[in-house]
Amino acid sequence: MKLSDYLSKHKISQTTFAAQLGVSQGLVYQWLTGKRPVAAEQCPKIEELTGGEVRCEELNDRVDWAFVRASGEKVT
């Protein structure tokens, strides 16, 4: 699921989500509009915060998430 769809579905504002994640609302806006990609370090945090509804693979396709998941290492 796309992050924008998740926020809409759960009626979560960009400001609230940003606060939960510890980033600025402006950064969340940039992710949602495609002006800035979601950093790989943020993807696991977002996946966890959304209960797996938004997956790392949806947020950043430049990382081989299958490899990361298989390795058992956390991206931080």
MMTF fields as JSON, N, C-alpha, C and O atoms, coordinates in Angstrom:
{
  "mmtfVersion": "1.0.0",
  "mmtfProducer": "UNKNOWN",
  "numBonds": 303,
  "numAtoms": 304,
  "numGroups": 76,
  "numChains": 1,
  "numModels": 1,
  "chainsPerModel": [1],
  "groupsPerChain": [76],
  "chainIdList": ["A"],
  "bondAtomList": [4, 2, 8, 6, 12, 10, 16, 14, 20, 18, 24, 22, 28, 26, 32, 30, 36, 34, 40, 38, 44, 42, 48, 46, 52, 50, 56, 54, 60, 58, 64, 62, 68, 66, 72, 70, 76, 74, 80, 78, 84, 82, 88, 86, 92, 90, 96, 94, 100, 98, 104, 102, 108, 106, 112, 110, 116, 114, 120, 118, 124, 122, 128, 126, 132, 130, 136, 134, 140, 138, 144, 142, 148, 146, 152, 150, 156, 154, 160, 158, 164, 162, 168, 166, 172, 170, 176, 174, 180, 178, 184, 182, 188, 186, 192, 190, 196, 194, 200, 198, 204, 202, 208, 206, 212, 210, 216, 214, 220, 218, 224, 222, 228, 226, 232, 230, 236, 234, 240, 238, 244, 242, 248, 246, 252, 250, 256, 254, 260, 258, 264, 262, 268, 266, 272, 270, 276, 274, 280, 278, 284, 282, 288, 286, 292, 290, 296, 294, 300, 298],
  "bondOrderList": [1, 1, 1, 1, 1, 1, 1, 1, 1, 1, 1, 1, 1, 1, 1, 1, 1, 1, 1, 1, 1, 1, 1, 1, 1, 1, 1, 1, 1, 1, 1, 1, 1, 1, 1, 1, 1, 1, 1, 1, 1, 1, 1, 1, 1, 1, 1, 1, 1, 1, 1, 1, 1, 1, 1, 1, 1, 1, 1, 1, 1, 1, 1, 1, 1, 1, 1, 1, 1, 1, 1, 1, 1, 1, 1],
  "groupList": [{"groupName": "MET", "atomNameList": ["N", "CA", "C", "O"], "elementList": ["N", "C", "C", "O"], "formalChargeList": [0, 0, 0, 0], "bondAtomList": [1, 0, 2, 1, 3, 2], "bondOrderList": [1, 1, 2], "singleLetterCode": "M", "chemCompType": "L-PEPTIDE LINKING"}, {"groupName": "LYS", "atomNameList": ["N", "CA", "C", "O"], "elementList": ["N", "C", "C", "O"], "formalChargeList": [0, 0, 0, 0], "bondAtomList": [1, 0, 2, 1, 3, 2], "bondOrderList": [1, 1, 2], "singleLetterCode": "K", "chemCompType": "L-PEPTIDE LINKING"}, {"groupName": "LEU", "atomNameList": ["N", "CA", "C", "O"], "elementList": ["N", "C", "C", "O"], "formalChargeList": [0, 0, 0, 0], "bondAtomList": [1, 0, 2, 1, 3, 2], "bondOrderList": [1, 1, 2], "singleLetterCode": "L", "chemCompType": "L-PEPTIDE LINKING"}, {"groupName": "SER", "atomNameList": ["N", "CA", "C", "O"], "elementList": ["N", "C", "C", "O"], "formalChargeList": [0, 0, 0, 0], "bondAtomList": [1, 0, 2, 1, 3, 2], "bondOrderList": [1, 1, 2], "singleLetterCode": "S", "chemCompType": "L-PEPTIDE LINKING"}, {"groupName": "ASP", "atomNameList": ["N", "CA", "C", "O"], "elementList": ["N", "C", "C", "O"], "formalChargeList": [0, 0, 0, 0], "bondAtomList": [1, 0, 2, 1, 3, 2], "bondOrderList": [1, 1, 2], "singleLetterCode": "D", "chemCompType": "L-PEPTIDE LINKING"}, {"groupName": "TYR", "atomNameList": ["N", "CA", "C", "O"], "elementList": ["N", "C", "C", "O"], "formalChargeList": [0, 0, 0, 0], "bondAtomList": [1, 0, 2, 1, 3, 2], "bondOrderList": [1, 1, 2], "singleLetterCode": "Y", "chemCompType": "L-PEPTIDE LINKING"}, {"groupName": "HIS", "atomNameList": ["N", "CA", "C", "O"], "elementList": ["N", "C", "C", "O"], "formalChargeList": [0, 0, 0, 0], "bondAtomList": [1, 0, 2, 1, 3, 2], "bondOrderList": [1, 1, 2], "singleLetterCode": "H", "chemCompType": "L-PEPTIDE LINKING"}, {"groupName": "ILE", "atomNameList": ["N", "CA", "C", "O"], "elementList": ["N", "C", "C", "O"], "formalChargeList": [0, 0, 0, 0], "bondAtomList": [1, 0, 2, 1, 3, 2], "bondOrderList": [1, 1, 2], "singleLetterCode": "I", "chemCompType": "L-PEPTIDE LINKING"}, {"groupName": "GLN", "atomNameList": ["N", "CA", "C", "O"], "elementList": ["N", "C", "C", "O"], "formalChargeList": [0, 0, 0, 0], "bondAtomList": [1, 0, 2, 1, 3, 2], "bondOrderList": [1, 1, 2], "singleLetterCode": "Q", "chemCompType": "L-PEPTIDE LINKING"}, {"groupName": "THR", "atomNameList": ["N", "CA", "C", "O"], "elementList": ["N", "C", "C", "O"], "formalChargeList": [0, 0, 0, 0], "bondAtomList": [1, 0, 2, 1, 3, 2], "bondOrderList": [1, 1, 2], "singleLetterCode": "T", "chemCompType": "L-PEPTIDE LINKING"}, {"groupName": "PHE", "atomNameList": ["N", "CA", "C", "O"], "elementList": ["N", "C", "C", "O"], "formalChargeList": [0, 0, 0, 0], "bondAtomList": [1, 0, 2, 1, 3, 2], "bondOrderList": [1, 1, 2], "singleLetterCode": "F", "chemCompType": "L-PEPTIDE LINKING"}, {"groupName": "ALA", "atomNameList": ["N", "CA", "C", "O"], "elementList": ["N", "C", "C", "O"], "formalChargeList": [0, 0, 0, 0], "bondAtomList": [1, 0, 2, 1, 3, 2], "bondOrderList": [1, 1, 2], "singleLetterCode": "A", "chemCompType": "L-PEPTIDE LINKING"}, {"groupName": "GLY", "atomNameList": ["N", "CA", "C", "O"], "elementList": ["N", "C", "C", "O"], "formalChargeList": [0, 0, 0, 0], "bondAtomList": [1, 0, 2, 1, 3, 2], "bondOrderList": [1, 1, 2], "singleLetterCode": "G", "chemCompType": "PEPTIDE LINKING"}, {"groupName": "VAL", "atomNameList": ["N", "CA", "C", "O"], "elementList": ["N", "C", "C", "O"], "formalChargeList": [0, 0, 0, 0], "bondAtomList": [1, 0, 2, 1, 3, 2], "bondOrderList": [1, 1, 2], "singleLetterCode": "V", "chemCompType": "L-PEPTIDE LINKING"}, {"groupName": "TRP", "atomNameList": ["N", "CA", "C", "O"], "elementList": ["N", "C", "C", "O"], "formalChargeList": [0, 0, 0, 0], "bondAtomList": [1, 0, 2, 1, 3, 2], "bondOrderList": [1, 1, 2], "singleLetterCode": "W", "chemCompType": "L-PEPTIDE LINKING"}, {"groupName": "ARG", "atomNameList": ["N", "CA", "C", "O"], "elementList": ["N", "C", "C", "O"], "formalChargeList": [0, 0, 0, 0], "bondAtomList": [1, 0, 2, 1, 3, 2], "bondOrderList": [1, 1, 2], "singleLetterCode": "R", "chemCompType": "L-PEPTIDE LINKING"}, {"groupName": "PRO", "atomNameList": ["N", "CA", "C", "O"], "elementList": ["N", "C", "C", "O"], "formalChargeList": [0, 0, 0, 0], "bondAtomList": [1, 0, 2, 1, 3, 2], "bondOrderList": [1, 1, 2], "singleLetterCode": "P", "chemCompType": "L-PEPTIDE LINKING"}, {"groupName": "GLU", "atomNameList": ["N", "CA", "C", "O"], "elementList": ["N", "C", "C", "O"], "formalChargeList": [0, 0, 0, 0], "bondAtomList": [1, 0, 2, 1, 3, 2], "bondOrderList": [1, 1, 2], "singleLetterCode": "E", "chemCompType": "L-PEPTIDE LINKING"}, {"groupName": "CYS", "atomNameList": ["N", "CA", "C", "O"], "elementList": ["N", "C", "C", "O"], "formalChargeList": [0, 0, 0, 0], "bondAtomList": [1, 0, 2, 1, 3, 2], "bondOrderList": [1, 1, 2], "singleLetterCode": "C", "chemCompType": "L-PEPTIDE LINKING"}, {"groupName": "ASN", "atomNameList": ["N", "CA", "C", "O"], "elementList": ["N", "C", "C", "O"], "formalChargeList": [0, 0, 0, 0], "bondAtomList": [1, 0, 2, 1, 3, 2], "bondOrderList": [1, 1, 2], "singleLetterCode": "N", "chemCompType": "L-PEPTIDE LINKING"}],
  "groupTypeList": [0, 1, 2, 3, 4, 5, 2, 3, 1, 6, 1, 7, 3, 8, 9, 9, 10, 11, 11, 8, 2, 12, 13, 3, 8, 12, 2, 13, 5, 8, 14, 2, 9, 12, 1, 15, 16, 13, 11, 11, 17, 8, 18, 16, 1, 7, 17, 17, 2, 9, 12, 12, 17, 13, 15, 18, 17, 17, 2, 19, 4, 15, 13, 4, 14, 11, 10, 13, 15, 11, 3, 12, 17, 1, 13, 9],
  "groupIdList": [1, 2, 3, 4, 5, 6, 7, 8, 9, 10, 11, 12, 13, 14, 15, 16, 17, 18, 19, 20, 21, 22, 23, 24, 25, 26, 27, 28, 29, 30, 31, 32, 33, 34, 35, 36, 37, 38, 39, 40, 41, 42, 43, 44, 45, 46, 47, 48, 49, 50, 51, 52, 53, 54, 55, 56, 57, 58, 59, 60, 61, 62, 63, 64, 65, 66, 67, 68, 69, 70, 71, 72, 73, 74, 75, 76],
  "secStructList": [7, 7, 2, 2, 2, 2, 2, 2, 2, 6, 6, 7, 7, 2, 2, 2, 2, 2, 2, 2, 2, 6, 1, 7, 2, 2, 2, 2, 2, 2, 2, 2, 2, 6, 1, 1, 7, 7, 7, 6, 6, 6, 2, 2, 2, 2, 2, 2, 2, 6, 6, 6, 1, 1, 7, 2, 2, 2, 2, 7, 6, 6, 1, 7, 2, 2, 2, 2, 2, 2, 2, 6, 7, 7, 7, 7],
  "xCoordList": [0.842, 0.0, 0.9, 1.936, 0.489, 1.23, 1.021, -0.017, 2.019, 1.946, 0.766, 0.073, 0.534, -0.591, -1.917, -2.811, -2.053, -3.279, -3.442, -4.549, -2.348, -2.392, -2.867, -3.755, -2.269, -2.642, -4.112, -4.824, -4.552, -5.949, -6.889, -7.895, -6.561, -7.395, -7.586, -8.681, -6.515, -6.552, -6.795, -6.772, -7.031, -7.303, -6.212, -6.49, -4.97, -3.809, -3.23, -2.963, -3.041, -2.481, -0.983, -0.335, -0.453, 0.992, 1.724, 2.77, 1.175, 1.8, 1.85, 2.877, 0.749, 0.697, 1.666, 2.405, 1.661, 2.552, 4.008, 4.836, 4.316, 5.682, 6.134, 7.263, 5.247, 5.582, 5.822, 6.746, 5.0, 5.174, 6.502, 7.119, 6.933, 8.157, 9.392, 10.518, 9.175, 10.29, 10.935, 12.132, 10.133, 10.617, 9.693, 8.69, 10.026, 9.197, 8.01, 8.061, 6.96, 5.797, 6.212, 5.715, 7.126, 7.601, 8.255, 8.1, 8.984, 9.624, 8.57, 8.674, 7.569, 6.487, 5.798, 5.494, 5.555, 4.947, 5.814, 5.296, 7.112, 8.014, 7.968, 8.031, 7.86, 7.729, 6.438, 6.429, 5.354, 4.039, 3.923, 3.22, 4.601, 4.527, 5.621, 5.651, 6.516, 7.588, 8.732, 9.606, 8.744, 9.828, 11.119, 12.216, 10.965, 12.126, 11.825, 10.734, 12.777, 12.54, 12.64, 13.297, 11.989, 12.098, 13.467, 13.82, 14.229, 15.559, 15.422, 14.481, 16.355, 16.32, 16.238, 15.599, 16.878, 16.873, 15.479, 15.181, 14.63, 13.285, 12.292, 11.284, 12.568, 11.612, 11.206, 10.01, 12.15, 11.733, 10.915, 9.996, 11.247, 10.491, 9.055, 8.114, 8.897, 7.556, 6.778, 5.595, 7.444, 6.768, 6.296, 5.182, 7.126, 6.75, 5.617, 4.655, 5.733, 4.72, 3.356, 2.323, 3.355, 2.093, 1.616, 0.665, 2.264, 1.876, 2.049, 1.341, 2.986, 3.268, 2.359, 2.496, 1.439, 0.551, 1.311, 0.997, 2.305, 3.185, 4.525, 5.191, 4.92, 6.139, 7.327, 7.171, 8.49, 9.723, 9.827, 10.271, 9.41, 9.497, 8.686, 9.058, 7.603, 6.763, 7.398, 7.2, 8.151, 8.707, 9.994, 10.222, 10.828, 12.133, 12.529, 12.894, 12.451, 12.742, 14.216, 14.585, 15.051, 16.477, 17.263, 18.472, 16.567, 17.199, 16.678, 15.494, 17.569, 17.162, 16.631, 17.355, 15.343, 14.743, 14.674, 14.71, 14.576, 14.567, 15.89, 15.915, 16.98, 18.295, 18.399, 18.868, 17.963, 18.019, 17.205, 17.66, 15.999, 15.148, 15.783, 15.735, 16.371, 16.979, 18.203, 18.504, 18.911, 20.13, 19.834, 20.685, 18.619, 18.248, 18.819, 18.601, 19.548, 20.134, 19.121, 18.292, 19.2, 18.307, 18.971, 20.186, 18.166, 18.652, 18.411, 17.27, 19.491, 19.352, 20.099, 20.083],
  "yCoordList": [-1.163, 0.0, 1.242, 1.275, 2.235, 3.487, 4.222, 4.091, 4.988, 5.739, 6.704, 6.847, 7.355, 8.298, 7.579, 8.114, 6.379, 5.595, 5.191, 5.219, 4.819, 4.443, 5.615, 5.464, 6.777, 7.952, 8.299, 8.622, 8.231, 8.532, 7.508, 7.87, 6.248, 5.16, 5.28, 5.056, 5.632, 5.695, 7.114, 7.359, 8.049, 9.443, 10.012, 10.611, 9.804, 10.299, 11.481, 11.376, 12.59, 13.77, 13.602, 12.803, 14.363, 14.353, 14.776, 14.22, 15.754, 16.258, 15.185, 15.008, 14.47, 13.402, 12.283, 11.802, 11.871, 10.795, 11.215, 10.431, 12.44, 12.942, 12.911, 12.522, 13.323, 13.321, 11.899, 11.66, 10.969, 9.57, 9.012, 8.173, 9.486, 8.987, 9.773, 9.293, 10.979, 11.812, 12.592, 12.878, 12.941, 13.743, 14.952, 15.066, 15.837, 17.016, 16.699, 15.779, 17.474, 17.345, 17.622, 16.988, 18.574, 18.907, 17.729, 17.551, 16.928, 15.748, 14.729, 14.145, 14.517, 13.601, 14.107, 13.317, 15.393, 15.98, 15.7, 15.343, 15.861, 15.607, 14.148, 13.854, 13.238, 11.819, 11.578, 10.888, 12.147, 11.904, 12.481, 11.926, 13.581, 14.226, 13.756, 14.159, 12.908, 12.396, 13.367, 13.131, 14.448, 15.422, 14.906, 15.351, 13.966, 13.391, 11.92, 11.592, 11.038, 9.618, 9.353, 10.093, 8.305, 7.885, 7.233, 6.305, 7.726, 7.17, 5.728, 5.393, 4.894, 3.48, 3.305, 2.372, 4.193, 4.093, 4.295, 3.779, 5.038, 5.322, 4.204, 4.046, 3.45, 2.448, 1.422, 1.202, 0.788, -0.176, 0.467, -0.153, 1.706, 2.413, 2.642, 2.475, 3.026, 3.268, 1.962, 1.913, 0.907, -0.397, -0.839, -1.344, -0.655, -1.038, -0.153, -0.651, 1.143, 2.087, 1.836, 2.068, 1.363, 1.111, -0.333, -0.753, -1.071, -2.458, -3.326, -4.319, -2.956, -3.732, -3.414, -4.015, -2.485, -2.134, -1.406, -1.557, -0.621, 0.039, -0.655, -0.584, -1.328, -2.134, -1.341, -0.414, -1.725, -1.084, -1.071, -0.094, -2.169, -2.29, -1.202, -0.766, -0.769, 0.284, 1.658, 2.555, 1.817, 3.114, 3.443, 4.595, 2.444, 2.676, 1.439, 0.409, 1.556, 0.4, 0.306, -0.543, 1.162, 1.128, 0.204, 0.031, -0.384, -1.309, -2.713, -2.901, -3.691, -5.088, -5.566, -6.164, -5.286, -5.583, -7.088, -7.502, -7.902, -9.355, -9.799, -10.647, -9.225, -9.546, -9.071, -9.805, -7.847, -7.287, -8.144, -8.462, -8.515, -9.337, -10.716, -11.231, -11.306, -12.632, -12.599, -13.578, -11.475, -11.376, -11.226, -11.505, -10.781, -10.597, -9.333, -9.059, -8.56, -7.322, -6.191, -6.147, -5.286, -4.135, -3.0, -2.815, -2.243, -1.041, 0.09, 0.371, 0.741, 1.846, 3.064, 4.083],
  "zCoordList": [0.0, 0.0, 0.0, 0.663, -0.74, -0.76, 0.557, 1.205, 0.929, 2.171, 2.156, 3.164, 1.045, 0.954, 1.17, 1.826, 0.627, 0.814, 2.282, 2.82, 2.915, 4.328, 5.185, 6.024, 4.965, 5.758, 5.549, 6.499, 4.314, 3.998, 4.625, 5.235, 4.474, 5.002, 6.51, 7.026, 7.207, 8.665, 9.189, 10.395, 8.249, 8.605, 9.519, 10.557, 9.096, 9.829, 9.052, 7.855, 9.734, 9.069, 8.871, 9.547, 7.94, 7.715, 8.98, 9.314, 9.68, 10.906, 11.984, 12.638, 12.17, 13.165, 12.816, 13.675, 11.55, 11.119, 11.286, 11.751, 10.91, 11.045, 12.502, 12.803, 13.401, 14.826, 15.328, 16.106, 14.888, 15.298, 14.806, 15.464, 13.645, 13.029, 13.473, 13.344, 13.995, 14.428, 13.304, 13.342, 12.29, 11.162, 11.007, 11.712, 10.099, 9.883, 8.965, 8.149, 9.12, 8.235, 6.798, 5.866, 6.625, 5.286, 4.584, 3.376, 5.345, 4.763, 4.334, 3.256, 5.164, 4.796, 3.526, 2.632, 3.44, 2.245, 1.01, -0.048, 1.151, 0.019, -0.411, -1.605, 0.541, 0.192, -0.571, -1.59, -0.078, -0.675, -2.079, -2.923, -2.33, -3.646, -4.594, -5.757, -4.107, -4.949, -5.141, -5.975, -4.393, -4.513, -3.886, -4.227, -2.971, -2.297, -2.012, -1.547, -2.283, -1.987, -0.488, 0.244, -0.052, 1.343, 1.517, 0.79, 2.482, 2.735, 3.223, 3.943, 2.83, 3.208, 4.725, 5.212, 5.459, 6.915, 7.504, 8.581, 6.809, 7.297, 6.969, 7.657, 5.947, 5.468, 6.525, 6.717, 7.216, 8.243, 9.361, 9.897, 9.71, 10.744, 10.294, 11.07, 9.033, 8.497, 8.411, 8.748, 7.959, 7.873, 9.254, 9.398, 10.256, 11.616, 12.137, 12.721, 11.927, 12.401, 11.769, 12.397, 10.527, 9.823, 9.984, 9.325, 10.839, 11.058, 9.827, 9.658, 8.967, 7.756, 6.584, 5.518, 6.758, 5.64, 4.539, 3.359, 4.922, 3.951, 4.058, 5.091, 2.982, 2.998, 2.459, 1.665, 2.904, 2.462, 0.934, 0.332, 0.332, -1.129, -1.837, -2.926, -1.239, -1.817, -1.631, -2.45, -0.567, -0.225, -0.971, -1.34, -1.192, -1.809, -2.605, -2.039, -3.919, -4.781, -5.177, -5.988, -4.616, -4.943, -4.015, -4.173, -3.052, -2.106, -2.387, -2.664, -2.315, -2.473, -1.125, -0.329, -0.887, 0.405, 0.67, 1.829, -0.358, -0.164, 0.452, 1.344, -0.025, 0.525, 1.968, 2.838, 2.218, 3.571, 4.534, 5.633, 4.113, 4.977, 5.221, 6.338, 4.19, 4.323, 5.216, 5.899, 5.215, 6.011, 7.5, 8.344, 7.813, 9.211, 9.82, 11.0, 9.03, 9.53, 9.441, 8.532, 10.392, 10.381, 9.628, 9.703, 8.902, 8.243, 9.221, 9.587, 9.645, 10.596, 10.152, 10.842]
}
